Amino acid sequence: MTPPVSQYDVTRLAAELRGHLKGSVDTGARSRALYAADGSNYRAVPDLVVVPADQDDLAAAVALTAAAGAPVTLRGGGTSMAGNAIGGVIIDASRHVNQILAIDPEARTAIVEPGVVLTELLKAAKPHGLAFGADPSSGSRATLGGMIANNACGAHSVAWGTTADNLRTLDLILADGTKLTVDTPDVRADRSGSDARRQYYASRPGREGELHRALQAFVDRHELLIGRRFGQFSRQISGYALHRLLPAHGYDVARLLCGSEGGFAATLQATVALTPLPAAKVLCVLGFGDSITSADCVPVVLRHGPLTMESINVDLVERLPAEVREAAVRAGLPAGRAWLLVELGGTDQADAASAAEKMLEELRDSGSPATASLVTDPKAQAVLWRCRTDAAGLATRRADGAEAWGGWEDAAVPPERLGAYLRGLDELLGRHGLSGASYGHFGEGCMHMRIDFDLLSPRGLTTYREFVEQATDLVVELGGSVSGEHGDGRARSELLTRMYGADGVRLFAELKDIWDPGRVMNPGMIVDPPRLDEHIRHAGPAKHRKLLTVFAYENDDHDFAQAQRRCVGIGKCRQTSGGVMCPSYQVTREELHSTRGRAHLLWEMLEGDVVTDGWRSTEVRDALDLCLSCKGCQSDCPVNVDMATYKAEFTHHHYARRPWARPLSHWSMGWLPLWSRLASTAPGLVNRLARWRLVKRLGGIASERQIPEFAAQTFTHWFLARGKQDVEAGRGKVVLWPDTLTEYLAPEIGQAAVEVLEAAGYEVILPDKQVCCGLTWISTGQLGVAKRVLNRSLAVLAPHLAAGTPIVGLEPSCTAALRQDAPELLHGDNRATAAATSTYTLAEFLAQSGWEPPHVGGEALVQPHCHQHAVLGFDADKTLMAAAGINAVVPDAGCCGLAGNFGFEHDHYDLSKAVGERVLLPAVRAAHPDTPILADGFSCRTQITQGTTRRPLHLAQLLAAALPKK
């Protein structure tokens, strides 16, 4: 058990830190709740959270905290799956101590601060033809400091080594405030060179020399035991890397620090080695009937020097979004139920392909049953790699929706014994009635998996412990390591006695005391561990809270708590580029504004001991305030967290029976359909009034925003005045959904859609009465009104639904609301289900109709709407545009930043503009004047119109303009 860290005065320490640091020091409930969990199964509420402003702040925070006798927990991206980045005093280096200080292309090195995210380093190194050798799938949020602490590995470690192998120097601070630098030895050095290094370091003055003399005496006492037990294979990550101190390794103190999980010292900066990128790469995808068969061929593949050899199985592939699965098959995923992704390099494409062919030839000669596909196109390779990189999140749910967890996700064995390990593991899973989805670094014998443990009940936790102990014995019997990458932390430190024996574990404690006599540096990790089944975050009070909700949460067993358990903390939402999720985080870089941060606060609301006000919580309200409700997380998050829905649910309850407490914008923009209907009686007057600052202020609207003008004639009035048209082809009827924005603000889009649908041979009809999807009330958390509005609309649609008439929506957000929100709000209502299955985007409807669109040609810059990206998909639009000869250029802009009412609200204007300026608006300004700008979403068009000189079009308008004139 972990010995108690000496008692300390949190208030006094916080005051002292505030007096010395430029960064923030927070003891509030919100910050403590935000950092109570990481990417593991564990929860430990910190006493306070420190966000240092720079390296000096980081050093001062460590020294002052340690001097107070408080536990020091360094944190980077918070993606640890072992639970080694929670509890005590959290010092978050990711926010500001995150600079790439230098890159030396000739020396092939980079100097980085601990908060540098791996993808940022890769981006900076790529122009020089270089990369960092260790590249875990969490690289878009993993920091170099965290990678050093855990000795992270990744896909390319089979060729380029672990983080330790790519380290050159570390600048450290000890618990007592001593600063020192350690480096790695010359690999060519002999025993005499090792002795010279020892003498040099032992002669250093003060605490530094004392430390090195103690380390050398330690290794001299235990050299025989260390040589027998440590450094046996590349993925023996568990425990401390004691073998690095041996003469054969050149007294390598820097690499000893790698994998020490913050238990020895804190990294202030590091010099890392960069690896030359191969001139060409090919991806060979091998398909097998099961993972065991794929493991048996690993030794054959290894003989051909692969850059990577990664495994995935059918359980994960089946959980990918349908469009990704289909794209993977098109990209070259061969038949099978388990796959190895084998990457080979060469001097050019032909050389790389030749290497792959030689490997395949030997595989065939060995009798392997593998199917194979050789993929050379980089875009196709990227699609296939997504199947692997999303695995950690995808594996958290079984195909039937049951929850699965880490806890035994990181063991490794020598690669030649991997098949035996998988056979033993299968038998063990069967014995306990468990199942799991596996993936991993088969080239180094390391397999990750999520298993359907029951971590909610005492009986389930007993089974969990029994399984893990027996799995440990299996791994030890095969000469393996209980951790092959993620570190030991709370999940595995208790198991180290089974792996190394009591005498080996005593060495860890002895070494810990040399570095950290007070045992304040991340206590409980490796040395003095807690029980592995303690502090399981899922087993707390939250699991018993069955809240009455308005949304059904059908995919979460109608349980809001289970919906919140979707977020396992892997932090993909913390990526700073690419995808839609999470636009506010991509601007602010604050944990509070990540999807994970918001999910953690909602979970803490259910726990109730730190965030104590339930639905009335101001901590949760403030965290959700900058959520744009873009739904990007629903598709981009591997576990499909749907923060837009959670925000609507929370907001509904937060303001229940307190209408006066709602923001003004909830009344102005939340009730937009009603106000629009009234405004249509006198649009000219309303448009003049809307320019007044007072009107904007009364509506909670930013003064900088221009309120879009109401049309002189509504779409419905135009349609009725036009009268029934003769349609030549007679393909049948289609209901065109007159959403509020098309009806009152952009009727020209509805008119264009009518032209296109009629040209395609359909008779266009409108609902007999006014209809609305209720989205503005949903997004502002007025769910009772939204349900009433939807009920009325479905009653109007009932005859068309009964007749099987398709419904075409023009506004993506409204179409997505009918497709997804309506069935969740009106669960069990057959009309809502029928409407969801009968509703199409214009492109979906036309693409499957067989209609040949007019030739438009040329290039178009296209901004897909977030809700379309998340709920509806964009493939049909690409298909239809391609058929019209349009070269669609889709910048990786993510959300436009306006997001319905969000960007109009006075408190959100600056963030809204910043999101737009990140990619989209510069891309629009850079587009050629003759290039059409396409944006089907009204919000997207408004943001572009008000942020540039361009006037974007709906796809319906571009197609209509190309139709032959009658």
Sequence and secondary structure as in RCSB ss.txt:
>XXXX:A:sequence
MTPPVSQYDVTRLAAELRGHLKGSVDTGARSRALYAADGSNYRAVPDLVVVPADQDDLAAAVALTAAAGAPVTLR
GGGTSMAGNAIGGVIIDASRHVNQILAIDPEARTAIVEPGVVLTELLKAAKPHGLAFGADPSSGSRATLGGMIAN
NACGAHSVAWGTTADNLRTLDLILADGTKLTVDTPDVRADRSGSDARRQYYASRPGREGELHRALQAFVDRHELL
IGRRFGQFSRQISGYALHRLLPAHGYDVARLLCGSEGGFAATLQATVALTPLPAAKVLCVLGFGDSITSADCVPV
VLRHGPLTMESINVDLVERLPAEVREAAVRAGLPAGRAWLLVELGGTDQADAASAAEKMLEELRDSGSPATASLV
TDPKAQAVLWRCRTDAAGLATRRADGAEAWGGWEDAAVPPERLGAYLRGLDELLGRHGLSGASYGHFGEGCMHMR
IDFDLLSPRGLTTYREFVEQATDLVVELGGSVSGEHGDGRARSELLTRMYGADGVRLFAELKDIWDPGRVMNPGM
IVDPPRLDEHIRHAGPAKHRKLLTVFAYENDDHDFAQAQRRCVGIGKCRQTSGGVMCPSYQVTREELHSTRGRAH
LLWEMLEGDVVTDGWRSTEVRDALDLCLSCKGCQSDCPVNVDMATYKAEFTHHHYARRPWARPLSHWSMGWLPLW
SRLASTAPGLVNRLARWRLVKRLGGIASERQIPEFAAQTFTHWFLARGKQDVEAGRGKVVLWPDTLTEYLAPEIG
QAAVEVLEAAGYEVILPDKQVCCGLTWISTGQLGVAKRVLNRSLAVLAPHLAAGTPIVGLEPSCTAALRQDAPEL
LHGDNRATAAATSTYTLAEFLAQSGWEPPHVGGEALVQPHCHQHAVLGFDADKTLMAAAGINAVVPDAGCCGLAG
NFGFEHDHYDLSKAVGERVLLPAVRAAHPDTPILADGFSCRTQITQGTTRRPLHLAQLLAAALPKK
>XXXX:A:secstr
         HHHHHHHHHHH SSEEE SHHHHHHTSB SSSBB   SEEEE SSHHHHHHHHHHHHHTT  EEEE
SS   SSS S SSEEEE TTTS  EEEEETTTTEEEE TT BHHHHHHHHGGGTEE S B TTTTT BHHHHHHH
T  BTTHHHH  TGGGEEEEEEE TTS EEEEE   TT  HHHHHHHHHHHHT  HHHHHHHHHHHHHHHHHHHH
HHHHS  STT  SS  GGGGSGGGT  HHHHHTTSTTSS EEEEEEEE EE  SEEEEEEEEESSHHHHHHTHHH
HHTT  SEEEEEEHHHHTTS HHHHHHHHHHT  SSSEEEEEEEEESSHHHHHHHHHHHHHHHHHTT   EEEEE
  HHHHHHHHHHHHTHHHHTTB TTS B B SS   B  GGGHHHHHHHHHHHHHHHT  EEEEEEGGGTEEEEE
E    SSHHHHHHHHHHHHHHHHHHHHTT BS SSS  HHHHGGGHHHHHHHHHHHHHHHHHHHH TT  BSTTS
SSS   TTSSBGGGSGGGG     SS  GGGTT HHHHHTT  S  GGG SSSSSS HHHHHH  GGGSHHHHHH
HHHHHHH SSS SGGG HHHHHHHHT     HHHHHSTT   HHHHHHHHHHHHTTT GGGS HHHHHTTTHHHH
HHHHTTSHHHHHHHTTSHHHHHHTTB TTS      SS HHHHHHHH     SS  EEEEE   HIIIII HHHH
HHHHHHHHHTTEEEE  SS     HHHHHTT HHHHHHHHHHHHHHHHHHHHHT  EEESSHHHHHIIIIIHHHH
TTT HHHHHHHHHEEEHHHHHHTTT       SEEEE   HHIIIII SHHHHHHHHHTT EEE  S    S TT
TGGGBTTTHHHHHHHHHHTHHHHHHHS TTS EE  SHHHHHHHHHHSS   B HHHHHHHTS   
